[in-house]
Amino acid sequence: MNYQFEKDNISQHIVKYGAHVQPGVTLKDDKTKLQDYCNWLIEQFPEAFETLLSGPAQLHVQKSFLLANNKRAELPTFILTGAGPVFTFPQRLFIDQPQDLDIPDRDKIFRKALDELRGKFPERKILRVGVVHELVFDTGTIDSVEIVASNLKNDVWREQVKNLRILLETPRQDKNVNVEIKPTYLRRSGPAADVPAGDMRFGIMVNVDINNRQIKDDLTKAQINDILAFANDYIADELIKLLNNEYPDSI
């Protein structure tokens, strides 16, 4: 099936930044510092961080984003995982329709947030930094399972497939580049049993995870900037060529 991936067809786009910190930062040992850190995020970057939610076993910051028709979407934009902090910046959400959100300079926010984290926890090392782009390409009323299954050569296998997931690992020198492709439902116009076939909308979810190879030393600012720049270039140019099976300019 000849489906063409295009940037104009992106109906949802969420960008996540993560850092692997060692020794780990935990609520049990570092709760006061972490709360101070979250309050700093809220003060410095109100466009991305708004409300601190803290409990005995959780700590995260969320943001209420204003959508069309005065609707709002509450999303966690900072969470603490076992490996380290994760920052989430939605660029476009599909809620009734594609809705663009304005969080400018997300790389700059992430870099400054890491600098502040280093300042609060100088004894820790940042061993890995990753950027994950979660995208959904709108395929309209075309069943996205059929589009993804079209990569199989034999008609028999294509007809039998009800769902599938493709995972590509394409490492580059000092970086890991992992691309996951799978079909999804973009929107249901009502309860599943009541939705006419013509009203069902489909999409293809593409998750791109870019991070540095595991190292033993603390990442430098130059190394972190290199990862962020590579991720931006990959999403801007190379990803669409990969999805459309086009020959890249260079590898």
Buried (B, 14 or more C-beta within 10 A) or exposed (E): EEBEBEEEBBBBBBBBBBBBBBEBBEBEEBBEEBBEBBEBBBEBBEBBBBBBEEEEEEBBBBBEBEBEEEEEBEBBBBBBBEBBBBBBBBBBBBBEEBBEBEBEEBBEBBBBBBEBBBEBBEEBBBBBBBBBBBBBBBBEEBBBBBBBBEEBEEEEEBEEBEEBEEEEEEEEEEBBBBBBBBBBBBBEEEEEEEBEEEEBBBBBBBBBBBBBEEEEEEBEEEBBEBBBEBBBEBBEEBBBEBBEEEEEEEE
